[in-house]
Amino acid sequence: MFLQAAAQDGTYGAYPRIYQEFADHRIDGVTASIGAWTIGDRFAGLTMRESPDPIVRHTSPIVPHIVRKDSFLSRTLK
């Protein structure tokens, strides 16, 4: 059985739909999303988005991060 907690119309045309199980991980009413980026098999960076409701959209505010080659995180993720 599918229980719809939230829905968002999109601009993706005929692409398949994405269904996700809801896990309430809000902090002070804000839903956050962290996206990890790779190039080949190497970590390349991450993004963080926040939304005041359960859906984090591609239009939600984004904070990009750069991981320098000599940073602790870069050395840890090798």
PyMOL Python script that loads the backbone (N, CA, C, O; Angstrom):
from pymol import cmd

cmd.read_pdbstr("""\
ATOM      1  N   MET A   1       0.844  -1.182   0.000  1.00  0.00           N
ATOM      2  CA  MET A   1       0.000   0.000   0.000  1.00  0.00           C
ATOM      3  C   MET A   1       0.885   1.239   0.000  1.00  0.00           C
ATOM      4  O   MET A   1       1.868   1.298   0.739  1.00  0.00           O
ATOM      5  N   PHE A   2       0.551   2.211  -0.807  1.00  0.00           N
ATOM      6  CA  PHE A   2       1.332   3.446  -0.919  1.00  0.00           C
ATOM      7  C   PHE A   2       0.580   4.568  -0.218  1.00  0.00           C
ATOM      8  O   PHE A   2      -0.560   4.870  -0.571  1.00  0.00           O
ATOM      9  N   LEU A   3       1.202   5.174   0.757  1.00  0.00           N
ATOM     10  CA  LEU A   3       0.645   6.311   1.468  1.00  0.00           C
ATOM     11  C   LEU A   3       1.407   7.550   1.032  1.00  0.00           C
ATOM     12  O   LEU A   3       2.620   7.635   1.222  1.00  0.00           O
ATOM     13  N   GLN A   4       0.707   8.501   0.452  1.00  0.00           N
ATOM     14  CA  GLN A   4       1.362   9.702  -0.046  1.00  0.00           C
ATOM     15  C   GLN A   4       1.451  10.750   1.048  1.00  0.00           C
ATOM     16  O   GLN A   4       0.432  11.288   1.483  1.00  0.00           O
ATOM     17  N   ALA A   5       2.668  11.042   1.495  1.00  0.00           N
ATOM     18  CA  ALA A   5       2.894  12.060   2.521  1.00  0.00           C
ATOM     19  C   ALA A   5       3.063  13.436   1.885  1.00  0.00           C
ATOM     20  O   ALA A   5       2.654  14.442   2.464  1.00  0.00           O
ATOM     21  N   ALA A   6       3.659  13.484   0.706  1.00  0.00           N
ATOM     22  CA  ALA A   6       3.895  14.744   0.006  1.00  0.00           C
ATOM     23  C   ALA A   6       4.113  14.437  -1.467  1.00  0.00           C
ATOM     24  O   ALA A   6       4.580  13.355  -1.820  1.00  0.00           O
ATOM     25  N   ALA A   7       3.777  15.386  -2.317  1.00  0.00           N
ATOM     26  CA  ALA A   7       3.970  15.219  -3.756  1.00  0.00           C
ATOM     27  C   ALA A   7       4.361  16.552  -4.357  1.00  0.00           C
ATOM     28  O   ALA A   7       4.049  17.613  -3.816  1.00  0.00           O
ATOM     29  N   GLN A   8       5.050  16.485  -5.484  1.00  0.00           N
ATOM     30  CA  GLN A   8       5.505  17.694  -6.170  1.00  0.00           C
ATOM     31  C   GLN A   8       5.388  17.467  -7.666  1.00  0.00           C
ATOM     32  O   GLN A   8       5.948  16.502  -8.188  1.00  0.00           O
ATOM     33  N   ASP A   9       4.672  18.337  -8.365  1.00  0.00           N
ATOM     34  CA  ASP A   9       4.673  18.281  -9.822  1.00  0.00           C
ATOM     35  C   ASP A   9       6.067  18.641 -10.300  1.00  0.00           C
ATOM     36  O   ASP A   9       6.742  19.472  -9.693  1.00  0.00           O
ATOM     37  N   GLY A  10       6.495  18.023 -11.375  1.00  0.00           N
ATOM     38  CA  GLY A  10       7.846  18.271 -11.856  1.00  0.00           C
ATOM     39  C   GLY A  10       7.862  18.733 -13.299  1.00  0.00           C
ATOM     40  O   GLY A  10       6.822  18.867 -13.944  1.00  0.00           O
ATOM     41  N   THR A  11       9.051  18.970 -13.783  1.00  0.00           N
ATOM     42  CA  THR A  11       9.251  19.401 -15.165  1.00  0.00           C
ATOM     43  C   THR A  11      10.050  18.357 -15.929  1.00  0.00           C
ATOM     44  O   THR A  11      10.750  18.679 -16.889  1.00  0.00           O
ATOM     45  N   TYR A  12       9.943  17.116 -15.501  1.00  0.00           N
ATOM     46  CA  TYR A  12      10.775  16.065 -16.073  1.00  0.00           C
ATOM     47  C   TYR A  12      10.097  15.292 -17.193  1.00  0.00           C
ATOM     48  O   TYR A  12      10.634  14.287 -17.658  1.00  0.00           O
ATOM     49  N   GLY A  13       8.921  15.743 -17.637  1.00  0.00           N
ATOM     50  CA  GLY A  13       8.248  15.118 -18.764  1.00  0.00           C
ATOM     51  C   GLY A  13       7.905  13.665 -18.519  1.00  0.00           C
ATOM     52  O   GLY A  13       7.275  13.325 -17.518  1.00  0.00           O
ATOM     53  N   ALA A  14       8.323  12.809 -19.438  1.00  0.00           N
ATOM     54  CA  ALA A  14       7.955  11.393 -19.394  1.00  0.00           C
ATOM     55  C   ALA A  14       8.937  10.530 -18.596  1.00  0.00           C
ATOM     56  O   ALA A  14       8.838   9.304 -18.624  1.00  0.00           O
ATOM     57  N   TYR A  15       9.874  11.146 -17.894  1.00  0.00           N
ATOM     58  CA  TYR A  15      10.813  10.351 -17.103  1.00  0.00           C
ATOM     59  C   TYR A  15      10.074   9.567 -16.022  1.00  0.00           C
ATOM     60  O   TYR A  15       8.994   9.972 -15.594  1.00  0.00           O
ATOM     61  N   PRO A  16      10.641   8.458 -15.582  1.00  0.00           N
ATOM     62  CA  PRO A  16       9.981   7.674 -14.532  1.00  0.00           C
ATOM     63  C   PRO A  16       9.830   8.475 -13.236  1.00  0.00           C
ATOM     64  O   PRO A  16      10.598   9.398 -12.967  1.00  0.00           O
ATOM     65  N   ARG A  17       8.847   8.109 -12.461  1.00  0.00           N
ATOM     66  CA  ARG A  17       8.612   8.755 -11.174  1.00  0.00           C
ATOM     67  C   ARG A  17       9.522   8.155 -10.118  1.00  0.00           C
ATOM     68  O   ARG A  17       9.962   7.011 -10.227  1.00  0.00           O
ATOM     69  N   ILE A  18       9.793   8.942  -9.105  1.00  0.00           N
ATOM     70  CA  ILE A  18      10.602   8.483  -7.980  1.00  0.00           C
ATOM     71  C   ILE A  18       9.710   8.392  -6.759  1.00  0.00           C
ATOM     72  O   ILE A  18       9.031   9.354  -6.402  1.00  0.00           O
ATOM     73  N   TYR A  19       9.714   7.242  -6.126  1.00  0.00           N
ATOM     74  CA  TYR A  19       8.973   7.055  -4.884  1.00  0.00           C
ATOM     75  C   TYR A  19       9.973   6.775  -3.781  1.00  0.00           C
ATOM     76  O   TYR A  19      10.881   5.961  -3.950  1.00  0.00           O
ATOM     77  N   GLN A  20       9.811   7.435  -2.670  1.00  0.00           N
ATOM     78  CA  GLN A  20      10.721   7.248  -1.553  1.00  0.00           C
ATOM     79  C   GLN A  20       9.919   6.999  -0.283  1.00  0.00           C
ATOM     80  O   GLN A  20       8.840   7.562  -0.093  1.00  0.00           O
ATOM     81  N   GLU A  21      10.452   6.160   0.567  1.00  0.00           N
ATOM     82  CA  GLU A  21       9.830   5.951   1.868  1.00  0.00           C
ATOM     83  C   GLU A  21      10.140   7.168   2.731  1.00  0.00           C
ATOM     84  O   GLU A  21      11.270   7.657   2.744  1.00  0.00           O
ATOM     85  N   PHE A  22       9.143   7.649   3.444  1.00  0.00           N
ATOM     86  CA  PHE A  22       9.324   8.839   4.254  1.00  0.00           C
ATOM     87  C   PHE A  22      10.074   8.512   5.536  1.00  0.00           C
ATOM     88  O   PHE A  22       9.712   7.589   6.265  1.00  0.00           O
ATOM     89  N   ALA A  23      11.102   9.266   5.794  1.00  0.00           N
ATOM     90  CA  ALA A  23      11.852   9.189   7.051  1.00  0.00           C
ATOM     91  C   ALA A  23      11.980  10.617   7.557  1.00  0.00           C
ATOM     92  O   ALA A  23      12.681  11.433   6.960  1.00  0.00           O
ATOM     93  N   ASP A  24      11.313  10.910   8.641  1.00  0.00           N
ATOM     94  CA  ASP A  24      11.306  12.281   9.158  1.00  0.00           C
ATOM     95  C   ASP A  24      12.641  12.584   9.829  1.00  0.00           C
ATOM     96  O   ASP A  24      12.914  12.113  10.933  1.00  0.00           O
ATOM     97  N   HIS A  25      13.465  13.373   9.153  1.00  0.00           N
ATOM     98  CA  HIS A  25      14.782  13.731   9.682  1.00  0.00           C
ATOM     99  C   HIS A  25      14.941  15.251   9.753  1.00  0.00           C
ATOM    100  O   HIS A  25      16.045  15.785   9.642  1.00  0.00           O
ATOM    101  N   ARG A  26      13.813  15.928   9.939  1.00  0.00           N
ATOM    102  CA  ARG A  26      13.868  17.386  10.044  1.00  0.00           C
ATOM    103  C   ARG A  26      14.571  17.819  11.326  1.00  0.00           C
ATOM    104  O   ARG A  26      14.503  17.145  12.354  1.00  0.00           O
ATOM    105  N   ILE A  27      15.242  18.951  11.235  1.00  0.00           N
ATOM    106  CA  ILE A  27      15.855  19.579  12.400  1.00  0.00           C
ATOM    107  C   ILE A  27      15.298  20.988  12.467  1.00  0.00           C
ATOM    108  O   ILE A  27      15.462  21.772  11.532  1.00  0.00           O
ATOM    109  N   ASP A  28      14.647  21.308  13.561  1.00  0.00           N
ATOM    110  CA  ASP A  28      14.000  22.616  13.721  1.00  0.00           C
ATOM    111  C   ASP A  28      13.076  22.942  12.559  1.00  0.00           C
ATOM    112  O   ASP A  28      13.010  24.089  12.116  1.00  0.00           O
ATOM    113  N   GLY A  29      12.352  21.924  12.057  1.00  0.00           N
ATOM    114  CA  GLY A  29      11.401  22.131  10.973  1.00  0.00           C
ATOM    115  C   GLY A  29      11.996  22.220   9.594  1.00  0.00           C
ATOM    116  O   GLY A  29      11.270  22.513   8.644  1.00  0.00           O
ATOM    117  N   VAL A  30      13.281  21.983   9.434  1.00  0.00           N
ATOM    118  CA  VAL A  30      13.955  22.081   8.138  1.00  0.00           C
ATOM    119  C   VAL A  30      14.379  20.686   7.678  1.00  0.00           C
ATOM    120  O   VAL A  30      14.988  19.932   8.436  1.00  0.00           O
ATOM    121  N   THR A  31      14.048  20.352   6.421  1.00  0.00           N
ATOM    122  CA  THR A  31      14.478  19.100   5.820  1.00  0.00           C
ATOM    123  C   THR A  31      15.767  19.358   5.044  1.00  0.00           C
ATOM    124  O   THR A  31      15.835  20.298   4.253  1.00  0.00           O
ATOM    125  N   ALA A  32      16.770  18.547   5.260  1.00  0.00           N
ATOM    126  CA  ALA A  32      18.058  18.734   4.585  1.00  0.00           C
ATOM    127  C   ALA A  32      18.365  17.551   3.677  1.00  0.00           C
ATOM    128  O   ALA A  32      17.916  16.429   3.915  1.00  0.00           O
ATOM    129  N   SER A  33      19.130  17.823   2.644  1.00  0.00           N
ATOM    130  CA  SER A  33      19.565  16.797   1.709  1.00  0.00           C
ATOM    131  C   SER A  33      21.039  17.024   1.411  1.00  0.00           C
ATOM    132  O   SER A  33      21.470  18.155   1.187  1.00  0.00           O
ATOM    133  N   ILE A  34      21.804  15.949   1.410  1.00  0.00           N
ATOM    134  CA  ILE A  34      23.223  16.035   1.066  1.00  0.00           C
ATOM    135  C   ILE A  34      23.451  15.204  -0.189  1.00  0.00           C
ATOM    136  O   ILE A  34      23.086  14.029  -0.237  1.00  0.00           O
ATOM    137  N   GLY A  35      24.052  15.815  -1.199  1.00  0.00           N
ATOM    138  CA  GLY A  35      24.361  15.117  -2.440  1.00  0.00           C
ATOM    139  C   GLY A  35      25.863  14.974  -2.591  1.00  0.00           C
ATOM    140  O   GLY A  35      26.596  15.957  -2.486  1.00  0.00           O
ATOM    141  N   ALA A  36      26.321  13.766  -2.836  1.00  0.00           N
ATOM    142  CA  ALA A  36      27.751  13.519  -3.038  1.00  0.00           C
ATOM    143  C   ALA A  36      28.019  13.381  -4.536  1.00  0.00           C
ATOM    144  O   ALA A  36      27.249  12.750  -5.260  1.00  0.00           O
ATOM    145  N   TRP A  37      29.110  13.973  -4.983  1.00  0.00           N
ATOM    146  CA  TRP A  37      29.476  13.958  -6.391  1.00  0.00           C
ATOM    147  C   TRP A  37      30.779  13.198  -6.574  1.00  0.00           C
ATOM    148  O   TRP A  37      31.705  13.322  -5.772  1.00  0.00           O
ATOM    149  N   THR A  38      30.838  12.413  -7.637  1.00  0.00           N
ATOM    150  CA  THR A  38      32.057  11.683  -7.954  1.00  0.00           C
ATOM    151  C   THR A  38      32.444  11.947  -9.404  1.00  0.00           C
ATOM    152  O   THR A  38      31.601  12.243 -10.252  1.00  0.00           O
ATOM    153  N   ILE A  39      33.730  11.832  -9.658  1.00  0.00           N
ATOM    154  CA  ILE A  39      34.256  11.845 -11.018  1.00  0.00           C
ATOM    155  C   ILE A  39      35.009  10.542 -11.153  1.00  0.00           C
ATOM    156  O   ILE A  39      36.021  10.324 -10.487  1.00  0.00           O
ATOM    157  N   GLY A  40      34.511   9.672 -12.021  1.00  0.00           N
ATOM    158  CA  GLY A  40      35.072   8.324 -12.103  1.00  0.00           C
ATOM    159  C   GLY A  40      34.796   7.615 -10.792  1.00  0.00           C
ATOM    160  O   GLY A  40      33.647   7.495 -10.370  1.00  0.00           O
ATOM    161  N   ASP A  41      35.859   7.145 -10.149  1.00  0.00           N
ATOM    162  CA  ASP A  41      35.687   6.483  -8.854  1.00  0.00           C
ATOM    163  C   ASP A  41      36.200   7.351  -7.703  1.00  0.00           C
ATOM    164  O   ASP A  41      36.459   6.843  -6.612  1.00  0.00           O
ATOM    165  N   ARG A  42      36.347   8.654  -7.941  1.00  0.00           N
ATOM    166  CA  ARG A  42      36.879   9.574  -6.930  1.00  0.00           C
ATOM    167  C   ARG A  42      35.818  10.552  -6.436  1.00  0.00           C
ATOM    168  O   ARG A  42      35.011  11.061  -7.214  1.00  0.00           O
ATOM    169  N   PHE A  43      35.832  10.801  -5.155  1.00  0.00           N
ATOM    170  CA  PHE A  43      34.970  11.815  -4.566  1.00  0.00           C
ATOM    171  C   PHE A  43      35.369  13.172  -5.119  1.00  0.00           C
ATOM    172  O   PHE A  43      36.557  13.483  -5.195  1.00  0.00           O
ATOM    173  N   ALA A  44      34.366  14.005  -5.515  1.00  0.00           N
ATOM    174  CA  ALA A  44      34.675  15.298  -6.122  1.00  0.00           C
ATOM    175  C   ALA A  44      34.061  16.477  -5.385  1.00  0.00           C
ATOM    176  O   ALA A  44      34.504  17.610  -5.573  1.00  0.00           O
ATOM    177  N   GLY A  45      33.064  16.247  -4.560  1.00  0.00           N
ATOM    178  CA  GLY A  45      32.454  17.358  -3.843  1.00  0.00           C
ATOM    179  C   GLY A  45      31.101  16.967  -3.296  1.00  0.00           C
ATOM    180  O   GLY A  45      30.647  15.835  -3.461  1.00  0.00           O
ATOM    181  N   LEU A  46      30.461  17.926  -2.639  1.00  0.00           N
ATOM    182  CA  LEU A  46      29.137  17.663  -2.112  1.00  0.00           C
ATOM    183  C   LEU A  46      28.317  18.930  -2.126  1.00  0.00           C
ATOM    184  O   LEU A  46      28.849  20.039  -2.176  1.00  0.00           O
ATOM    185  N   THR A  47      27.007  18.745  -2.082  1.00  0.00           N
ATOM    186  CA  THR A  47      26.080  19.866  -2.007  1.00  0.00           C
ATOM    187  C   THR A  47      25.129  19.629  -0.847  1.00  0.00           C
ATOM    188  O   THR A  47      24.880  18.491  -0.451  1.00  0.00           O
ATOM    189  N   MET A  48      24.610  20.703  -0.317  1.00  0.00           N
ATOM    190  CA  MET A  48      23.617  20.614   0.741  1.00  0.00           C
ATOM    191  C   MET A  48      22.450  21.503   0.347  1.00  0.00           C
ATOM    192  O   MET A  48      22.643  22.651  -0.053  1.00  0.00           O
ATOM    193  N   ARG A  49      21.243  20.973   0.460  1.00  0.00           N
ATOM    194  CA  ARG A  49      20.023  21.722   0.180  1.00  0.00           C
ATOM    195  C   ARG A  49      19.130  21.673   1.403  1.00  0.00           C
ATOM    196  O   ARG A  49      19.185  20.718   2.178  1.00  0.00           O
ATOM    197  N   GLU A  50      18.303  22.700   1.583  1.00  0.00           N
ATOM    198  CA  GLU A  50      17.365  22.753   2.695  1.00  0.00           C
ATOM    199  C   GLU A  50      15.993  23.143   2.188  1.00  0.00           C
ATOM    200  O   GLU A  50      15.866  23.887   1.215  1.00  0.00           O
ATOM    201  N   SER A  51      14.961  22.635   2.858  1.00  0.00           N
ATOM    202  CA  SER A  51      13.584  22.958   2.504  1.00  0.00           C
ATOM    203  C   SER A  51      12.749  23.082   3.770  1.00  0.00           C
ATOM    204  O   SER A  51      12.969  22.341   4.729  1.00  0.00           O
ATOM    205  N   PRO A  52      11.797  24.003   3.788  1.00  0.00           N
ATOM    206  CA  PRO A  52      10.939  24.142   4.962  1.00  0.00           C
ATOM    207  C   PRO A  52       9.839  23.085   5.028  1.00  0.00           C
ATOM    208  O   PRO A  52       9.118  23.022   6.024  1.00  0.00           O
ATOM    209  N   ASP A  53       9.687  22.242   3.978  1.00  0.00           N
ATOM    210  CA  ASP A  53       8.709  21.156   3.995  1.00  0.00           C
ATOM    211  C   ASP A  53       9.399  19.837   3.644  1.00  0.00           C
ATOM    212  O   ASP A  53      10.601  19.845   3.375  1.00  0.00           O
ATOM    213  N   PRO A  54       8.691  18.707   3.634  1.00  0.00           N
ATOM    214  CA  PRO A  54       9.354  17.404   3.438  1.00  0.00           C
ATOM    215  C   PRO A  54      10.022  17.189   2.087  1.00  0.00           C
ATOM    216  O   PRO A  54      10.841  16.279   1.958  1.00  0.00           O
ATOM    217  N   ILE A  55       9.704  17.995   1.072  1.00  0.00           N
ATOM    218  CA  ILE A  55      10.273  17.781  -0.261  1.00  0.00           C
ATOM    219  C   ILE A  55      11.437  18.737  -0.496  1.00  0.00           C
ATOM    220  O   ILE A  55      11.270  19.957  -0.467  1.00  0.00           O
ATOM    221  N   VAL A  56      12.612  18.171  -0.729  1.00  0.00           N
ATOM    222  CA  VAL A  56      13.779  18.971  -1.111  1.00  0.00           C
ATOM    223  C   VAL A  56      13.813  18.946  -2.643  1.00  0.00           C
ATOM    224  O   VAL A  56      13.994  17.892  -3.252  1.00  0.00           O
ATOM    225  N   ARG A  57      13.640  20.095  -3.241  1.00  0.00           N
ATOM    226  CA  ARG A  57      13.509  20.206  -4.694  1.00  0.00           C
ATOM    227  C   ARG A  57      14.826  20.644  -5.341  1.00  0.00           C
ATOM    228  O   ARG A  57      15.755  21.079  -4.661  1.00  0.00           O
ATOM    229  N   HIS A  58      14.884  20.520  -6.657  1.00  0.00           N
ATOM    230  CA  HIS A  58      16.075  21.009  -7.370  1.00  0.00           C
ATOM    231  C   HIS A  58      16.127  22.530  -7.342  1.00  0.00           C
ATOM    232  O   HIS A  58      17.146  23.115  -7.708  1.00  0.00           O
ATOM    233  N   THR A  59      15.054  23.178  -6.917  1.00  0.00           N
ATOM    234  CA  THR A  59      15.040  24.632  -6.781  1.00  0.00           C
ATOM    235  C   THR A  59      15.282  25.087  -5.342  1.00  0.00           C
ATOM    236  O   THR A  59      15.323  26.288  -5.074  1.00  0.00           O
ATOM    237  N   SER A  60      15.443  24.141  -4.414  1.00  0.00           N
ATOM    238  CA  SER A  60      15.707  24.499  -3.016  1.00  0.00           C
ATOM    239  C   SER A  60      17.074  25.160  -2.907  1.00  0.00           C
ATOM    240  O   SER A  60      17.967  24.865  -3.701  1.00  0.00           O
ATOM    241  N   PRO A  61      17.250  26.058  -1.927  1.00  0.00           N
ATOM    242  CA  PRO A  61      18.551  26.698  -1.755  1.00  0.00           C
ATOM    243  C   PRO A  61      19.670  25.657  -1.639  1.00  0.00           C
ATOM    244  O   PRO A  61      19.519  24.629  -0.980  1.00  0.00           O
ATOM    245  N   ILE A  62      20.771  25.949  -2.284  1.00  0.00           N
ATOM    246  CA  ILE A  62      21.889  25.007  -2.323  1.00  0.00           C
ATOM    247  C   ILE A  62      23.159  25.672  -1.806  1.00  0.00           C
ATOM    248  O   ILE A  62      23.402  26.854  -2.048  1.00  0.00           O
ATOM    249  N   VAL A  63      23.955  24.899  -1.097  1.00  0.00           N
ATOM    250  CA  VAL A  63      25.249  25.368  -0.608  1.00  0.00           C
ATOM    251  C   VAL A  63      26.301  24.386  -1.136  1.00  0.00           C
ATOM    252  O   VAL A  63      26.473  23.311  -0.563  1.00  0.00           O
ATOM    253  N   PRO A  64      27.009  24.738  -2.218  1.00  0.00           N
ATOM    254  CA  PRO A  64      28.042  23.841  -2.741  1.00  0.00           C
ATOM    255  C   PRO A  64      29.282  23.865  -1.853  1.00  0.00           C
ATOM    256  O   PRO A  64      29.580  24.868  -1.206  1.00  0.00           O
ATOM    257  N   HIS A  65      29.982  22.765  -1.834  1.00  0.00           N
ATOM    258  CA  HIS A  65      31.215  22.646  -1.055  1.00  0.00           C
ATOM    259  C   HIS A  65      32.320  22.119  -1.962  1.00  0.00           C
ATOM    260  O   HIS A  65      32.075  21.302  -2.849  1.00  0.00           O
ATOM    261  N   ILE A  66      33.501  22.581  -1.734  1.00  0.00           N
ATOM    262  CA  ILE A  66      34.682  22.092  -2.448  1.00  0.00           C
ATOM    263  C   ILE A  66      35.566  21.382  -1.442  1.00  0.00           C
ATOM    264  O   ILE A  66      35.775  21.868  -0.330  1.00  0.00           O
ATOM    265  N   VAL A  67      36.082  20.233  -1.836  1.00  0.00           N
ATOM    266  CA  VAL A  67      37.022  19.510  -0.981  1.00  0.00           C
ATOM    267  C   VAL A  67      38.386  19.613  -1.644  1.00  0.00           C
ATOM    268  O   VAL A  67      38.623  19.020  -2.696  1.00  0.00           O
ATOM    269  N   ARG A  68      39.275  20.366  -1.023  1.00  0.00           N
ATOM    270  CA  ARG A  68      40.620  20.541  -1.577  1.00  0.00           C
ATOM    271  C   ARG A  68      41.394  19.240  -1.512  1.00  0.00           C
ATOM    272  O   ARG A  68      41.141  18.398  -0.650  1.00  0.00           O
ATOM    273  N   LYS A  69      42.322  19.081  -2.413  1.00  0.00           N
ATOM    274  CA  LYS A  69      43.118  17.864  -2.495  1.00  0.00           C
ATOM    275  C   LYS A  69      43.843  17.562  -1.189  1.00  0.00           C
ATOM    276  O   LYS A  69      44.012  16.393  -0.839  1.00  0.00           O
ATOM    277  N   ASP A  70      44.273  18.582  -0.465  1.00  0.00           N
ATOM    278  CA  ASP A  70      45.048  18.360   0.754  1.00  0.00           C
ATOM    279  C   ASP A  70      44.190  18.396   2.025  1.00  0.00           C
ATOM    280  O   ASP A  70      44.729  18.444   3.130  1.00  0.00           O
ATOM    281  N   SER A  71      42.849  18.374   1.875  1.00  0.00           N
ATOM    282  CA  SER A  71      41.985  18.472   3.064  1.00  0.00           C
ATOM    283  C   SER A  71      41.873  17.118   3.769  1.00  0.00           C
ATOM    284  O   SER A  71      42.163  16.070   3.192  1.00  0.00           O
ATOM    285  N   PHE A  72      41.452  17.171   5.009  1.00  0.00           N
ATOM    286  CA  PHE A  72      41.249  15.956   5.801  1.00  0.00           C
ATOM    287  C   PHE A  72      40.221  15.046   5.138  1.00  0.00           C
ATOM    288  O   PHE A  72      40.439  13.838   5.041  1.00  0.00           O
ATOM    289  N   LEU A  73      39.087  15.618   4.675  1.00  0.00           N
ATOM    290  CA  LEU A  73      38.043  14.818   4.053  1.00  0.00           C
ATOM    291  C   LEU A  73      38.555  14.158   2.789  1.00  0.00           C
ATOM    292  O   LEU A  73      38.257  12.989   2.542  1.00  0.00           O
ATOM    293  N   SER A  74      39.309  14.868   1.994  1.00  0.00           N
ATOM    294  CA  SER A  74      39.857  14.309   0.760  1.00  0.00           C
ATOM    295  C   SER A  74      40.765  13.113   1.062  1.00  0.00           C
ATOM    296  O   SER A  74      40.694  12.088   0.383  1.00  0.00           O
ATOM    297  N   ARG A  75      41.603  13.245   2.063  1.00  0.00           N
ATOM    298  CA  ARG A  75      42.498  12.135   2.429  1.00  0.00           C
ATOM    299  C   ARG A  75      41.720  10.959   2.994  1.00  0.00           C
ATOM    300  O   ARG A  75      42.094   9.807   2.774  1.00  0.00           O
ATOM    301  N   THR A  76      40.650  11.233   3.714  1.00  0.00           N
ATOM    302  CA  THR A  76      39.840  10.188   4.334  1.00  0.00           C
ATOM    303  C   THR A  76      39.077   9.391   3.291  1.00  0.00           C
ATOM    304  O   THR A  76      38.918   8.181   3.448  1.00  0.00           O
ATOM    305  N   LEU A  77      38.601  10.031   2.230  1.00  0.00           N
ATOM    306  CA  LEU A  77      37.756   9.376   1.239  1.00  0.00           C
ATOM    307  C   LEU A  77      38.524   8.696   0.106  1.00  0.00           C
ATOM    308  O   LEU A  77      37.906   8.187  -0.829  1.00  0.00           O
ATOM    309  N   LYS A  78      39.837   8.675   0.169  1.00  0.00           N
ATOM    310  CA  LYS A  78      40.619   8.016  -0.888  1.00  0.00           C
ATOM    311  C   LYS A  78      40.425   6.538  -0.871  1.00  0.00           C
ATOM    312  O   LYS A  78      41.008   5.830  -1.692  1.00  0.00           O
TER     313      LYS A  78
END
""", "prot")
cmd.dss("prot")
cmd.show_as("cartoon", "prot")
cmd.util.cbc("prot")
cmd.orient("prot")
